[in-house]
Amino acid sequence: MRSFLTVMLLLSSVRAFSSNLSIEADQQAKQAFFELNFFSEGRGMIMSPGLISMYEFFVPGMGIINQEFMQKNWGLAFDDAGRVSGLFKERYKKLNVGTVGCVVCHSGRAAGQFVIGLGNKNVDVLKMAKDLYRIEKWWDGLKPDPLQSKTYLQVEDNAINFANYLSNERLGNLTQGLVPIAFIRGWFYRVQGMDIPEMSKGQVKIPHLWGYGEKRKVGQFCDGFGDGSQLGWAVAVELAAGQTADTVRNYYDDVVQAETALEFFLPPKYPFEIDADKANYGKALFQTSCATCHGQYEKNEKGFPVYKAPRWIPWKTVQTDYDRLKSNRPAFRRVVEASPLSDIIRINIDKDGYFAPRLDGIWARFPYLHNGSVPTLWDLLQKSENRPVIFHLRDAGEEHRFDPERLGLLIDRDEHTQKNLLHQSAQGKRDLYDIRRKGHSNQGHEFFIEKFDAEQKMALIEYLKTL
């Protein structure tokens, strides 16, 4: 496959630079990751054959499905060259098949910068799936029967089934920028011919990928439920999208190569001026408080971060939204352990809690907490009852939505605006973050809030800009 070959060729160049992080290794690894998708044997996160060609023909002109539509309704990210991030055309048995790559979710914008490896703040997988399902059913009726070969029908069936499953409201996300673990959990039941039971959606914001190599060694996902010693979890979304256990085994070695590329990712540098004196004061405060959970931040001889594994924190300590943890129970563990990929998709011991993530590049990773419920670091340093109840996600990664003072998403805090947003949220607007929605609570993480005054909190934020 072109994408895997690209990854492996570029990785050989990456290793030629250094075993440590470097600008060159970072650029090579991100270029490889930008091209990566796991389309194989007519399966994966795909669209019906031929739709990609229609997209290429209409989008540059006056088509309804244009860049503005995809940004507003689906939250897709576009790179600085104006290319949609993560959409590819693959050739399969004389068919043009559109497929979605990793960066459709794992790339995004912050303060106007396009960053590969940053979680997409606006992607809406449920809305996109619903629209694609309708488009694909329309396309199915439009194509003349003589053009629908057996291969065509098989690939189209895979694509329609994928869109239909992803558009399941019982499993899907409620808000842009969040992805539900329920979508992945469902595969373990389906592959064993079982009905998917009622379960929590377990929505989280899409994680960043720098430092991932060390993080996965102590646990996959924000709760550590997945055992990262094997890399089967890396294709869990592909399995839910219609890949088979046999297909995954066929390209598992390539997955290992692709995952290795992530170890070379560097965090994005803060793009604006930093007050060095204030940051140094904030560093001293950090080391006597936040470092207890989030660790120290060393640099190598070239000034690049030394990645370390994060520390896992019990839920009783952090007390952030619990919804993600509800389905990590013995019954689900047994289903995972009985799957046909139980040798490469493994689980850690039962425990309730979340990782205190490492804070490299934290300035770009807003909104904060595992479920993206807090717009700025300033708000995170307040008691939960004083944090915003609702905020808009429109253009979340653009510079005009960046708050360099509070560090995070710039929001309108006017009381009248807040009431208006609450009214819109009641109508189901998906680009509004409303903490009253299930799994969206902004509670917890109330550490050292009363210990620091306003000036000290601003100094702490200034230091965090340097990571």
N, C-alpha and C positions, 0 to 999 in steps of 0.2 A: 504494500500500500504506500502511496506517495507520502502520506503524513508521517507514518512510522519511519520510513526511510529518511525523510528530512530530519526527524528527531535524532536518529542514530548517527547520521553523518555530521550533524552539527555538534552532537555531544563529543564526538572524537576531536573536534576542533576545540571545544570547551576544555577538555582535559589537557590539551596541549598547552594551554595558557598556565594553569596552576591547579594544584589540588585545593587551593583556597579561593575565596571570593575575589573577583576582579570585575572591572567595568566590562572588559571584553567577554568574560564568561557569562556575566549577567545578560548582555545583549544577545549573545549567541543562544543562550538557553531560552530567553523570552521569544526570540524569533522562531525557534523550534516549537515552543508551546503554542504560539499564535497559529501555527499551521496544523495543530494536532486535532484529529478526530478519530473515533474508533469504529467508523463504518466498516462492516465486514460481512461478506456473503449475503448482501442484500438486506442486512439488518442493522439496527441501531437507531439513533435519533435522526430520523429521516423524514423527507416529504415524498409524496407520490411522484413517480417518474415523470419528468417533463416540466414540473412546476418551477424548478429552478431556472429553466430556460425562459419561461414566461416572466419570471421575476427580473431576470437580467435584461429582458427586452423592454419591459414597461417601467421599471423603477427609475431609470435615468430620465425618463420623459414625464408623462403626465398621468401615470397610473395611480389608481386609488391607494394601492399598497406602496406608498412611497416612504422616504426617509422620515418625514415628519410623523406619519402615521405609526411607523415602527417604533419611533422614540416615545411618542406620547402614549400609545396603547399597549405596546409590548415591553417598553423600557430597554430596547436593544441599544447597545453602545456602538458608536462609530469612532474609528481611530482618526488620527489627525489628517489622513489622506481621504477621509470621507467614506471608507469601506466599513460595511457592517461587520462587527467583530464576531467571528465564529460561524459564519455561513459559507459553506463550500459546495462546489459541484464535483461529484465523483462520477467516473465512468464505470458502469457495471453491465456487462453482457449487452453492449450496444445501447444501453439506456443512460440518460443523464439523470442522476439522482442527487437531490439536494440533501445535505446532511449538516447537522449542528455539531460544532466542536466545543472543546472545553472552555474556550475563552468567551463564549456567549454569556456565561455566568461569571467566570473568573477573570474578567477584565472590566474596567470601568473608569470613571472619571472622578477626580477630586480637585477642587479649586481650578477647574478648567483643563487639567492635565489628563491625558489618556495614559492609564497605568495597566500594563499586563500583569496579572497576578493579584490585582485588587478585586474584591467582590463587587459585582455590579449592584449599585444602589437602587436601581429602578426596574430590573427585569421582572416581568410578571408571567410566570410559567403557566398559570391557570388560564389567564386571559388569552395568551398566545395559543395555547392548545385548543381552546374553544373556537377561536377564529380559524385556525388551521384545519380543524375538523370540518367546519362548514365549507371552507375553500376546497378541501380535498373531496368532499362528497359532490360538490358542484363540478369539480374537474373530472371526477369519475363519470358523471353523466354526460360530460361534454365530449370526451374522446370517442372516436368511432371504434366500433367493436373489432374491425380487422387489425387495428393497431395495438390491440391489447393481447400480447402474447402471454404464454403461461408464466414466463419470468416476470413480465410486467405486472400481471395480476397478483403474483406472490409478493412482489416488492410493495405494490400499492396496498395490499391487505396489511402488510407489516406496518406501513406508514399510518394508515387509518386507525389501526388498533392502538398504535402508540399515542396518537393524538386523542383518541377517545379515552384511554386510560388516564392520561395526564390531565384531562379536563374534568375528572371526577371531583365534584365539589366536596364530597365527603372526605377526600384525602388532600385536596389542594390548598394552596396558600390563600390567605384573606387579604393580603396587602402586598404591593410592589416591594421588591427587594428582599422578600423572604422566601425560603424554600422549605417544603415540608418533608420531614424524615418518613412520614407515613407512605409517601410514594415509593420509597425504597423498601420499607418494611413489607409492603404489599406483595413484592415479588416472591418473597420466601413462602408465602401462603399459596400464591398462584402456581408456582413451579411444582408444588406438591399436591395440586388439585384440591386445595382447600379454599373455602370462602374467606374473604378478608373480613376479620371481625371489626367491631367498632373500636377505634383507637384514637388517641390524641394525634393531632396533626404534627406536633413537635416542630413548629416553624422556627427557623433561625435565619439570621442574615448570612449571606454567602461569605465564607471565610477568605481571608487573604492567603497567599501561598508562600511568601518569603519566610524562611525559618521552618517550613513544613517538614523538612527532612528530619529534624530533631524532634519536632512535636509528635509526629506519627509513631515514633518509637515508644512513646508512653501511652498512646491511645488515639484512636481515630474519633473525629467529631468533637464538638465542644464539651461533651459529657464523658469522653473516653470510653464509650461502650465498645467500640471496635478495636480489635487487636491489630496494631499496625505492623507487626513483625512479618506478616504476609500482606500482599497488596491487592487482594481481591476486592476490598472495599472501593478501590479506585475505579472499578467498572460497575459499581452497584447501580448507578443511574442507567448505564447502557443495558444492564440486565432487565431493569424495569421497563426499558424502552423496546424490548423484544429480542435482545441478544440471547443466545442459548449458552448453557454451561460448556458445551463442546467448543463453541466458537471462542469463548473467553479463554479456554485452555490453549487453543491454537495460537493465540497472540499474547499469552501471558508474559512471555519473555520480553516482548516489545513494551508491555505496560511497565515492567520494571525499568527499562531504559528510559521511558518517558518520565516516570516518577523521579528518576535520578536527576533529570534536568532541573527540577524544582529546587534542588539543593543549592543552585548557583544564583537564585534570584536575590537581588538587592532590594531593600525597601526604597520607596521614592523619597527624595530629599525635600525637606520643607522649602517651599518656593519663595517665601517672603523673608523679610529681615527679622532677626532674632536679637533680643536684648541680652548680651552675653552676661552682664552682671546679674541681671534678674534670673537668668537661667542657672547660673552657678549657685545662687541662693536656693532656687527651686530644687536643684540636684541634692543639696544637703538635706532638705526637707524630705525628699523622696527616699533617700537612703535610710532614714530613721523611721519610715512609715510604710510606704507603698512597696518597698523592696522586699518586705517580709513575704509577700505573696508573688509579686511580679518580677522579683529578682534584680540583679545588678546588670549593667550593660557595658561590657568590655568591647574594646576595639583591637583588631590585630595590628601588625606593624604597618600596614597600608591604610589604616584608618577605617576599615570595614568592620561591620558587626561580627562578633563571635556568637553564633547562634547556640542557644541552650534549650533544653526541654522545659516546658512550663510545669508549674506545680498544680496538682489537682487539689481542689478545695471542697470539703463537704458542703452539701446544700444547707445544712443547719447553720453553717457559718456565713455563707454568702447570701442566701435567702432571695436570690433572683427568681424570675418566673419559673415555675415548676413543671409546666406543661410538657417540655421536652423529655422529661424523665419518666413520665407516667407509664409508657409502654415498655420500658426496660425491665421487664419482669420475667420470672422463671418460665412462664408459658411461651413467651416469645423467644427466649433463649433456646428452648427445646426445638422450636421450629427452625431457627438458624442452624443449630447443630445437626439437624436432619437433612439439610439442603444438599444438593449434588455438588456444591462447591465448598463443603465444610472444611476442607483441608486448606483453602486459601482465603476463606471469609470466616474469620474467627472472632470471638468475643472475649472481652475481659470479664473479670469477676463482677458480680452485682454490687453496685455502690451508687449512692445518690449524691451527685455533685457535678461541678463544672471545673474546667481548667481556668486558672487565672492566666489569661494569655500573655505571652511576651509582648512588649509594647513597641517594638521596632516599627517605624512608620505609622505610629498611632494617629498622627495628625490627619491621615487620609482615610482612616477606617471608620469614620462616623456613618450613621448614628451608632451609639455605643450600647454595650451589653450584648449578650449572645443573640438576643432577639431584636436588636436595633431599636430599642425603645426610648433611648435618651439622646437628644439631638447634639449636645455639646458636652465637652469635658467639664465645663463650668457647672452645667446642670447635674452632672454625675457627682459633683462635690457638694450637692445640696441634699437635704432629706427628701425622700421619695415624694412626700406630699407637696413639696415645692417644685417638683419637676413638671415640665409641660405635659398636659393631658393629650394634646393633639397637635400635629404639625404636618405641613405639606411636603411631599417628596418631589414635586415637579422640579426638573432640572437640578436634582440634588448634587450632582457632581460638577456643575458649572461654577465659574468664579464668582458670579453675582449671588450665588447661594452659599458662599463660604464665609464663615465667621472667624476671622483670625484672632479676635480678642478672646471670645469664649472657647474657641477651637472646636469647630464642627460645622453643623448645618445651621445657616442663618435662617431664623424663623421670625415670623411676625407675632409678637407677644401682646399686641393690642387686644383688649378684652372683647371688643366688638368683633374683631376678626376671628378670635377663638370661638365665639358663639356661632358665627357663620359656618366655620369649619365643622363644628359639632353637628350642625344641621345637615351639611353635605355628607358627613360620615354616616349619618342615619339612613341616607339614601344609597349607601353602599359604594361610595367612591373609593377606588382601589389605590389611588395615589395619595391618600391621607393615612397617616399613622395615628391610630386611636388606641390609647392604652386600655380602653374598656373592652376591646375585642379579645377573644380567648387566645391565650398564649402571648399577649402583647403587654403584659404588666411591666411597669418600670420600677417595681419595688426592689429592695435589697441593695447590696453593695454600699452600705452606709458606714464606711470606715473613715475614721479621722476627720469627719465632717465638722465636728465641734472643736477639734483640736486646733485647726487652722483658721485664722481670720481671712478676710477678703484679700488682703495684700499677699498673704502667704499662698493662698490658692492660685492667684494670678502668677506668682513666681513658679509654683509647681507646674502650671500649664506651660509656662515659657520653657521650662526644662524639657517637658515632654515633646516639644517641637523639635528638639535636637536629636531624638532617637530615630 
